[in-house]
Amino acid sequence: MGWFRYENDPELLVDPGAWGAKAVLHPDEGWAATLIIESSFAIGNLMYNEIVPLIRSAVLEADNN
């Protein structure tokens, strides 16, 4: 897999796939997710930008409870 790190969140590893799919891994926070869609890279990025913050806050909230 070709994992990428982005400057705005270097601990988050992202593997962009075909048709907008993405694998996301955050080892420090202990979670991973896969976004599977069959659309386009642009739609995948839009969904990624909306979904990842929701996943992160759900995981962090679960850890605090």
PyMOL Python script that loads the backbone (N, CA, C, O; Angstrom):
from pymol import cmd

cmd.read_pdbstr("""\
ATOM      1  N   MET A   1       0.849  -1.178   0.000  1.00  0.00           N
ATOM      2  CA  MET A   1       0.000   0.000   0.000  1.00  0.00           C
ATOM      3  C   MET A   1       0.893   1.239   0.000  1.00  0.00           C
ATOM      4  O   MET A   1       1.970   1.244   0.597  1.00  0.00           O
ATOM      5  N   GLY A   2       0.441   2.261  -0.663  1.00  0.00           N
ATOM      6  CA  GLY A   2       1.197   3.504  -0.729  1.00  0.00           C
ATOM      7  C   GLY A   2       0.618   4.527   0.230  1.00  0.00           C
ATOM      8  O   GLY A   2      -0.209   5.350  -0.162  1.00  0.00           O
ATOM      9  N   TRP A   3       1.048   4.482   1.483  1.00  0.00           N
ATOM     10  CA  TRP A   3       0.527   5.387   2.508  1.00  0.00           C
ATOM     11  C   TRP A   3       1.119   6.780   2.350  1.00  0.00           C
ATOM     12  O   TRP A   3       2.299   6.936   2.039  1.00  0.00           O
ATOM     13  N   PHE A   4       0.285   7.782   2.567  1.00  0.00           N
ATOM     14  CA  PHE A   4       0.710   9.178   2.510  1.00  0.00           C
ATOM     15  C   PHE A   4       0.479   9.830   3.858  1.00  0.00           C
ATOM     16  O   PHE A   4      -0.450   9.478   4.584  1.00  0.00           O
ATOM     17  N   ARG A   5       1.338  10.786   4.185  1.00  0.00           N
ATOM     18  CA  ARG A   5       1.160  11.636   5.364  1.00  0.00           C
ATOM     19  C   ARG A   5       0.945  13.056   4.849  1.00  0.00           C
ATOM     20  O   ARG A   5       1.625  13.505   3.926  1.00  0.00           O
ATOM     21  N   TYR A   6       0.002  13.746   5.451  1.00  0.00           N
ATOM     22  CA  TYR A   6      -0.285  15.110   5.040  1.00  0.00           C
ATOM     23  C   TYR A   6       0.187  16.081   6.111  1.00  0.00           C
ATOM     24  O   TYR A   6       0.118  15.781   7.303  1.00  0.00           O
ATOM     25  N   GLU A   7       0.669  17.246   5.686  1.00  0.00           N
ATOM     26  CA  GLU A   7       1.249  18.225   6.601  1.00  0.00           C
ATOM     27  C   GLU A   7       0.286  18.654   7.695  1.00  0.00           C
ATOM     28  O   GLU A   7       0.715  18.898   8.823  1.00  0.00           O
ATOM     29  N   ASN A   8      -1.007  18.753   7.392  1.00  0.00           N
ATOM     30  CA  ASN A   8      -1.956  19.236   8.391  1.00  0.00           C
ATOM     31  C   ASN A   8      -2.256  18.194   9.469  1.00  0.00           C
ATOM     32  O   ASN A   8      -2.809  18.544  10.512  1.00  0.00           O
ATOM     33  N   ASP A   9      -1.901  16.906   9.245  1.00  0.00           N
ATOM     34  CA  ASP A   9      -2.111  15.854  10.240  1.00  0.00           C
ATOM     35  C   ASP A   9      -1.127  14.720   9.974  1.00  0.00           C
ATOM     36  O   ASP A   9      -1.525  13.670   9.469  1.00  0.00           O
ATOM     37  N   PRO A  10       0.156  14.911  10.306  1.00  0.00           N
ATOM     38  CA  PRO A  10       1.193  13.949   9.916  1.00  0.00           C
ATOM     39  C   PRO A  10       1.075  12.571  10.570  1.00  0.00           C
ATOM     40  O   PRO A  10       1.682  11.620  10.080  1.00  0.00           O
ATOM     41  N   GLU A  11       0.312  12.430  11.666  1.00  0.00           N
ATOM     42  CA  GLU A  11       0.146  11.121  12.291  1.00  0.00           C
ATOM     43  C   GLU A  11      -0.867  10.252  11.546  1.00  0.00           C
ATOM     44  O   GLU A  11      -0.890   9.036  11.730  1.00  0.00           O
ATOM     45  N   LEU A  12      -1.686  10.852  10.725  1.00  0.00           N
ATOM     46  CA  LEU A  12      -2.720  10.146   9.974  1.00  0.00           C
ATOM     47  C   LEU A  12      -2.131   9.603   8.676  1.00  0.00           C
ATOM     48  O   LEU A  12      -1.549  10.352   7.892  1.00  0.00           O
ATOM     49  N   LEU A  13      -2.283   8.310   8.452  1.00  0.00           N
ATOM     50  CA  LEU A  13      -1.791   7.673   7.229  1.00  0.00           C
ATOM     51  C   LEU A  13      -2.975   7.418   6.301  1.00  0.00           C
ATOM     52  O   LEU A  13      -4.007   6.903   6.731  1.00  0.00           O
ATOM     53  N   VAL A  14      -2.824   7.777   5.037  1.00  0.00           N
ATOM     54  CA  VAL A  14      -3.908   7.646   4.073  1.00  0.00           C
ATOM     55  C   VAL A  14      -3.392   6.940   2.827  1.00  0.00           C
ATOM     56  O   VAL A  14      -2.323   7.268   2.311  1.00  0.00           O
ATOM     57  N   ASP A  15      -4.163   5.967   2.349  1.00  0.00           N
ATOM     58  CA  ASP A  15      -3.844   5.268   1.107  1.00  0.00           C
ATOM     59  C   ASP A  15      -4.998   5.491   0.135  1.00  0.00           C
ATOM     60  O   ASP A  15      -6.001   4.780   0.190  1.00  0.00           O
ATOM     61  N   PRO A  16      -4.863   6.480  -0.760  1.00  0.00           N
ATOM     62  CA  PRO A  16      -5.934   6.717  -1.717  1.00  0.00           C
ATOM     63  C   PRO A  16      -5.996   5.601  -2.753  1.00  0.00           C
ATOM     64  O   PRO A  16      -4.973   5.145  -3.264  1.00  0.00           O
ATOM     65  N   GLY A  17      -7.205   5.178  -3.046  1.00  0.00           N
ATOM     66  CA  GLY A  17      -7.390   4.098  -4.003  1.00  0.00           C
ATOM     67  C   GLY A  17      -8.156   4.558  -5.229  1.00  0.00           C
ATOM     68  O   GLY A  17      -8.371   5.752  -5.439  1.00  0.00           O
ATOM     69  N   ALA A  18      -8.554   3.606  -6.017  1.00  0.00           N
ATOM     70  CA  ALA A  18      -9.269   3.894  -7.260  1.00  0.00           C
ATOM     71  C   ALA A  18     -10.694   4.358  -6.977  1.00  0.00           C
ATOM     72  O   ALA A  18     -11.309   3.938  -5.997  1.00  0.00           O
ATOM     73  N   TRP A  19     -11.203   5.211  -7.827  1.00  0.00           N
ATOM     74  CA  TRP A  19     -12.590   5.696  -7.808  1.00  0.00           C
ATOM     75  C   TRP A  19     -12.983   6.345  -6.499  1.00  0.00           C
ATOM     76  O   TRP A  19     -14.156   6.319  -6.126  1.00  0.00           O
ATOM     77  N   GLY A  20     -12.016   6.933  -5.786  1.00  0.00           N
ATOM     78  CA  GLY A  20     -12.317   7.680  -4.578  1.00  0.00           C
ATOM     79  C   GLY A  20     -12.199   6.900  -3.283  1.00  0.00           C
ATOM     80  O   GLY A  20     -12.344   7.485  -2.210  1.00  0.00           O
ATOM     81  N   ALA A  21     -11.940   5.600  -3.343  1.00  0.00           N
ATOM     82  CA  ALA A  21     -11.793   4.809  -2.116  1.00  0.00           C
ATOM     83  C   ALA A  21     -10.535   5.230  -1.363  1.00  0.00           C
ATOM     84  O   ALA A  21      -9.564   5.686  -1.967  1.00  0.00           O
ATOM     85  N   LYS A  22     -10.560   5.074  -0.035  1.00  0.00           N
ATOM     86  CA  LYS A  22      -9.397   5.431   0.777  1.00  0.00           C
ATOM     87  C   LYS A  22      -9.314   4.493   1.981  1.00  0.00           C
ATOM     88  O   LYS A  22     -10.330   4.118   2.568  1.00  0.00           O
ATOM     89  N   ALA A  23      -8.098   4.129   2.329  1.00  0.00           N
ATOM     90  CA  ALA A  23      -7.823   3.460   3.595  1.00  0.00           C
ATOM     91  C   ALA A  23      -7.169   4.501   4.486  1.00  0.00           C
ATOM     92  O   ALA A  23      -6.288   5.236   4.041  1.00  0.00           O
ATOM     93  N   VAL A  24      -7.597   4.569   5.742  1.00  0.00           N
ATOM     94  CA  VAL A  24      -7.113   5.572   6.677  1.00  0.00           C
ATOM     95  C   VAL A  24      -6.669   4.854   7.948  1.00  0.00           C
ATOM     96  O   VAL A  24      -7.368   3.976   8.453  1.00  0.00           O
ATOM     97  N   LEU A  25      -5.508   5.236   8.454  1.00  0.00           N
ATOM     98  CA  LEU A  25      -4.950   4.593   9.644  1.00  0.00           C
ATOM     99  C   LEU A  25      -4.367   5.649  10.564  1.00  0.00           C
ATOM    100  O   LEU A  25      -3.602   6.509  10.127  1.00  0.00           O
ATOM    101  N   HIS A  26      -4.730   5.585  11.839  1.00  0.00           N
ATOM    102  CA  HIS A  26      -4.147   6.487  12.834  1.00  0.00           C
ATOM    103  C   HIS A  26      -3.618   5.646  13.982  1.00  0.00           C
ATOM    104  O   HIS A  26      -4.331   5.407  14.956  1.00  0.00           O
ATOM    105  N   PRO A  27      -2.354   5.187  13.876  1.00  0.00           N
ATOM    106  CA  PRO A  27      -1.791   4.300  14.901  1.00  0.00           C
ATOM    107  C   PRO A  27      -1.775   4.904  16.307  1.00  0.00           C
ATOM    108  O   PRO A  27      -2.024   4.200  17.285  1.00  0.00           O
ATOM    109  N   ASP A  28      -1.485   6.198  16.412  1.00  0.00           N
ATOM    110  CA  ASP A  28      -1.408   6.838  17.732  1.00  0.00           C
ATOM    111  C   ASP A  28      -2.762   6.853  18.448  1.00  0.00           C
ATOM    112  O   ASP A  28      -2.819   6.722  19.671  1.00  0.00           O
ATOM    113  N   GLU A  29      -3.844   7.012  17.693  1.00  0.00           N
ATOM    114  CA  GLU A  29      -5.184   7.041  18.282  1.00  0.00           C
ATOM    115  C   GLU A  29      -5.833   5.655  18.286  1.00  0.00           C
ATOM    116  O   GLU A  29      -6.888   5.470  18.894  1.00  0.00           O
ATOM    117  N   GLY A  30      -5.216   4.686  17.617  1.00  0.00           N
ATOM    118  CA  GLY A  30      -5.693   3.309  17.659  1.00  0.00           C
ATOM    119  C   GLY A  30      -6.919   3.012  16.824  1.00  0.00           C
ATOM    120  O   GLY A  30      -7.766   2.220  17.235  1.00  0.00           O
ATOM    121  N   TRP A  31      -7.034   3.632  15.653  1.00  0.00           N
ATOM    122  CA  TRP A  31      -8.181   3.330  14.806  1.00  0.00           C
ATOM    123  C   TRP A  31      -7.780   3.307  13.342  1.00  0.00           C
ATOM    124  O   TRP A  31      -6.754   3.857  12.942  1.00  0.00           O
ATOM    125  N   ALA A  32      -8.622   2.654  12.562  1.00  0.00           N
ATOM    126  CA  ALA A  32      -8.454   2.597  11.108  1.00  0.00           C
ATOM    127  C   ALA A  32      -9.838   2.565  10.477  1.00  0.00           C
ATOM    128  O   ALA A  32     -10.805   2.141  11.111  1.00  0.00           O
ATOM    129  N   ALA A  33      -9.932   3.006   9.249  1.00  0.00           N
ATOM    130  CA  ALA A  33     -11.206   2.993   8.531  1.00  0.00           C
ATOM    131  C   ALA A  33     -10.940   2.833   7.044  1.00  0.00           C
ATOM    132  O   ALA A  33      -9.869   3.171   6.541  1.00  0.00           O
ATOM    133  N   THR A  34     -11.932   2.316   6.368  1.00  0.00           N
ATOM    134  CA  THR A  34     -11.867   2.200   4.914  1.00  0.00           C
ATOM    135  C   THR A  34     -13.100   2.848   4.326  1.00  0.00           C
ATOM    136  O   THR A  34     -14.226   2.518   4.696  1.00  0.00           O
ATOM    137  N   LEU A  35     -12.882   3.765   3.415  1.00  0.00           N
ATOM    138  CA  LEU A  35     -13.967   4.419   2.688  1.00  0.00           C
ATOM    139  C   LEU A  35     -14.029   3.749   1.318  1.00  0.00           C
ATOM    140  O   LEU A  35     -13.123   3.908   0.500  1.00  0.00           O
ATOM    141  N   ILE A  36     -15.094   3.006   1.078  1.00  0.00           N
ATOM    142  CA  ILE A  36     -15.232   2.290  -0.188  1.00  0.00           C
ATOM    143  C   ILE A  36     -16.380   2.916  -0.972  1.00  0.00           C
ATOM    144  O   ILE A  36     -17.545   2.817  -0.588  1.00  0.00           O
ATOM    145  N   ILE A  37     -16.029   3.556  -2.066  1.00  0.00           N
ATOM    146  CA  ILE A  37     -17.030   4.124  -2.960  1.00  0.00           C
ATOM    147  C   ILE A  37     -16.601   3.830  -4.389  1.00  0.00           C
ATOM    148  O   ILE A  37     -15.443   3.506  -4.652  1.00  0.00           O
ATOM    149  N   GLU A  38     -17.523   3.944  -5.275  1.00  0.00           N
ATOM    150  CA  GLU A  38     -17.208   3.786  -6.693  1.00  0.00           C
ATOM    151  C   GLU A  38     -17.721   5.032  -7.405  1.00  0.00           C
ATOM    152  O   GLU A  38     -18.806   5.047  -7.987  1.00  0.00           O
ATOM    153  N   SER A  39     -16.905   6.070  -7.334  1.00  0.00           N
ATOM    154  CA  SER A  39     -17.305   7.346  -7.899  1.00  0.00           C
ATOM    155  C   SER A  39     -16.102   8.012  -8.551  1.00  0.00           C
ATOM    156  O   SER A  39     -15.714   7.653  -9.663  1.00  0.00           O
ATOM    157  N   SER A  40     -15.514   8.979  -7.860  1.00  0.00           N
ATOM    158  CA  SER A  40     -14.355   9.687  -8.401  1.00  0.00           C
ATOM    159  C   SER A  40     -13.444  10.107  -7.268  1.00  0.00           C
ATOM    160  O   SER A  40     -13.842  10.115  -6.103  1.00  0.00           O
ATOM    161  N   PHE A  41     -12.215  10.457  -7.618  1.00  0.00           N
ATOM    162  CA  PHE A  41     -11.257  10.937  -6.641  1.00  0.00           C
ATOM    163  C   PHE A  41     -11.794  12.176  -5.926  1.00  0.00           C
ATOM    164  O   PHE A  41     -11.637  12.308  -4.712  1.00  0.00           O
ATOM    165  N   ALA A  42     -12.425  13.080  -6.670  1.00  0.00           N
ATOM    166  CA  ALA A  42     -12.955  14.315  -6.088  1.00  0.00           C
ATOM    167  C   ALA A  42     -14.054  14.018  -5.064  1.00  0.00           C
ATOM    168  O   ALA A  42     -14.060  14.609  -3.984  1.00  0.00           O
ATOM    169  N   ILE A  43     -14.971  13.124  -5.382  1.00  0.00           N
ATOM    170  CA  ILE A  43     -16.041  12.754  -4.449  1.00  0.00           C
ATOM    171  C   ILE A  43     -15.442  12.044  -3.233  1.00  0.00           C
ATOM    172  O   ILE A  43     -15.862  12.290  -2.102  1.00  0.00           O
ATOM    173  N   GLY A  44     -14.467  11.168  -3.461  1.00  0.00           N
ATOM    174  CA  GLY A  44     -13.792  10.491  -2.356  1.00  0.00           C
ATOM    175  C   GLY A  44     -13.142  11.465  -1.400  1.00  0.00           C
ATOM    176  O   GLY A  44     -13.214  11.282  -0.185  1.00  0.00           O
ATOM    177  N   ASN A  45     -12.506  12.503  -1.933  1.00  0.00           N
ATOM    178  CA  ASN A  45     -11.885  13.525  -1.081  1.00  0.00           C
ATOM    179  C   ASN A  45     -12.926  14.288  -0.280  1.00  0.00           C
ATOM    180  O   ASN A  45     -12.718  14.563   0.902  1.00  0.00           O
ATOM    181  N   LEU A  46     -14.033  14.628  -0.902  1.00  0.00           N
ATOM    182  CA  LEU A  46     -15.101  15.328  -0.182  1.00  0.00           C
ATOM    183  C   LEU A  46     -15.623  14.470   0.971  1.00  0.00           C
ATOM    184  O   LEU A  46     -15.789  14.955   2.089  1.00  0.00           O
ATOM    185  N   MET A  47     -15.876  13.199   0.688  1.00  0.00           N
ATOM    186  CA  MET A  47     -16.374  12.302   1.728  1.00  0.00           C
ATOM    187  C   MET A  47     -15.336  12.097   2.824  1.00  0.00           C
ATOM    188  O   MET A  47     -15.672  12.095   4.008  1.00  0.00           O
ATOM    189  N   TYR A  48     -14.087  11.927   2.438  1.00  0.00           N
ATOM    190  CA  TYR A  48     -12.988  11.762   3.399  1.00  0.00           C
ATOM    191  C   TYR A  48     -12.933  12.956   4.350  1.00  0.00           C
ATOM    192  O   TYR A  48     -12.831  12.781   5.565  1.00  0.00           O
ATOM    193  N   ASN A  49     -12.999  14.160   3.801  1.00  0.00           N
ATOM    194  CA  ASN A  49     -12.919  15.371   4.619  1.00  0.00           C
ATOM    195  C   ASN A  49     -14.083  15.490   5.590  1.00  0.00           C
ATOM    196  O   ASN A  49     -13.936  16.100   6.650  1.00  0.00           O
ATOM    197  N   GLU A  50     -15.237  14.922   5.253  1.00  0.00           N
ATOM    198  CA  GLU A  50     -16.401  14.955   6.133  1.00  0.00           C
ATOM    199  C   GLU A  50     -16.382  13.815   7.154  1.00  0.00           C
ATOM    200  O   GLU A  50     -16.761  14.012   8.309  1.00  0.00           O
ATOM    201  N   ILE A  51     -15.948  12.635   6.740  1.00  0.00           N
ATOM    202  CA  ILE A  51     -16.069  11.436   7.564  1.00  0.00           C
ATOM    203  C   ILE A  51     -14.956  11.296   8.590  1.00  0.00           C
ATOM    204  O   ILE A  51     -15.227  10.920   9.731  1.00  0.00           O
ATOM    205  N   VAL A  52     -13.720  11.583   8.225  1.00  0.00           N
ATOM    206  CA  VAL A  52     -12.595  11.367   9.142  1.00  0.00           C
ATOM    207  C   VAL A  52     -12.748  12.153  10.450  1.00  0.00           C
ATOM    208  O   VAL A  52     -12.516  11.570  11.509  1.00  0.00           O
ATOM    209  N   PRO A  53     -13.119  13.419  10.445  1.00  0.00           N
ATOM    210  CA  PRO A  53     -13.308  14.109  11.734  1.00  0.00           C
ATOM    211  C   PRO A  53     -14.400  13.459  12.596  1.00  0.00           C
ATOM    212  O   PRO A  53     -14.278  13.429  13.820  1.00  0.00           O
ATOM    213  N   LEU A  54     -15.457  12.942  11.973  1.00  0.00           N
ATOM    214  CA  LEU A  54     -16.514  12.271  12.723  1.00  0.00           C
ATOM    215  C   LEU A  54     -16.007  10.977  13.359  1.00  0.00           C
ATOM    216  O   LEU A  54     -16.324  10.680  14.511  1.00  0.00           O
ATOM    217  N   ILE A  55     -15.223  10.215  12.609  1.00  0.00           N
ATOM    218  CA  ILE A  55     -14.651   8.975  13.144  1.00  0.00           C
ATOM    219  C   ILE A  55     -13.731   9.291  14.316  1.00  0.00           C
ATOM    220  O   ILE A  55     -13.815   8.660  15.370  1.00  0.00           O
ATOM    221  N   ARG A  56     -12.864  10.258  14.129  1.00  0.00           N
ATOM    222  CA  ARG A  56     -11.908  10.619  15.185  1.00  0.00           C
ATOM    223  C   ARG A  56     -12.619  11.051  16.453  1.00  0.00           C
ATOM    224  O   ARG A  56     -12.241  10.617  17.541  1.00  0.00           O
ATOM    225  N   SER A  57     -13.640  11.894  16.346  1.00  0.00           N
ATOM    226  CA  SER A  57     -14.332  12.353  17.552  1.00  0.00           C
ATOM    227  C   SER A  57     -15.098  11.210  18.205  1.00  0.00           C
ATOM    228  O   SER A  57     -15.179  11.157  19.432  1.00  0.00           O
ATOM    229  N   ALA A  58     -15.661  10.292  17.419  1.00  0.00           N
ATOM    230  CA  ALA A  58     -16.360   9.128  17.995  1.00  0.00           C
ATOM    231  C   ALA A  58     -15.389   8.228  18.749  1.00  0.00           C
ATOM    232  O   ALA A  58     -15.706   7.752  19.839  1.00  0.00           O
ATOM    233  N   VAL A  59     -14.212   7.991  18.180  1.00  0.00           N
ATOM    234  CA  VAL A  59     -13.214   7.149  18.847  1.00  0.00           C
ATOM    235  C   VAL A  59     -12.722   7.803  20.123  1.00  0.00           C
ATOM    236  O   VAL A  59     -12.620   7.143  21.157  1.00  0.00           O
ATOM    237  N   LEU A  60     -12.416   9.093  20.066  1.00  0.00           N
ATOM    238  CA  LEU A  60     -11.927   9.795  21.250  1.00  0.00           C
ATOM    239  C   LEU A  60     -13.002   9.870  22.335  1.00  0.00           C
ATOM    240  O   LEU A  60     -12.689   9.759  23.520  1.00  0.00           O
ATOM    241  N   GLU A  61     -14.262  10.058  21.943  1.00  0.00           N
ATOM    242  CA  GLU A  61     -15.359  10.082  22.905  1.00  0.00           C
ATOM    243  C   GLU A  61     -15.546   8.710  23.558  1.00  0.00           C
ATOM    244  O   GLU A  61     -15.777   8.620  24.764  1.00  0.00           O
ATOM    245  N   ALA A  62     -15.447   7.657  22.769  1.00  0.00           N
ATOM    246  CA  ALA A  62     -15.574   6.297  23.310  1.00  0.00           C
ATOM    247  C   ALA A  62     -14.445   6.006  24.297  1.00  0.00           C
ATOM    248  O   ALA A  62     -14.663   5.345  25.312  1.00  0.00           O
ATOM    249  N   ASP A  63     -13.252   6.493  24.006  1.00  0.00           N
ATOM    250  CA  ASP A  63     -12.114   6.290  24.912  1.00  0.00           C
ATOM    251  C   ASP A  63     -12.301   7.023  26.230  1.00  0.00           C
ATOM    252  O   ASP A  63     -11.811   6.573  27.267  1.00  0.00           O
ATOM    253  N   ASN A  64     -13.006   8.148  26.198  1.00  0.00           N
ATOM    254  CA  ASN A  64     -13.213   8.940  27.412  1.00  0.00           C
ATOM    255  C   ASN A  64     -14.343   8.402  28.279  1.00  0.00           C
ATOM    256  O   ASN A  64     -14.484   8.812  29.431  1.00  0.00           O
ATOM    257  N   ASN A  65     -15.148   7.492  27.746  1.00  0.00           N
ATOM    258  CA  ASN A  65     -16.276   6.954  28.518  1.00  0.00           C
ATOM    259  C   ASN A  65     -15.946   5.654  29.146  1.00  0.00           C
ATOM    260  O   ASN A  65     -16.785   5.067  29.830  1.00  0.00           O
TER     261      ASN A  65
END
""", "prot")
cmd.dss("prot")
cmd.show_as("cartoon", "prot")
cmd.util.cbc("prot")
cmd.orient("prot")
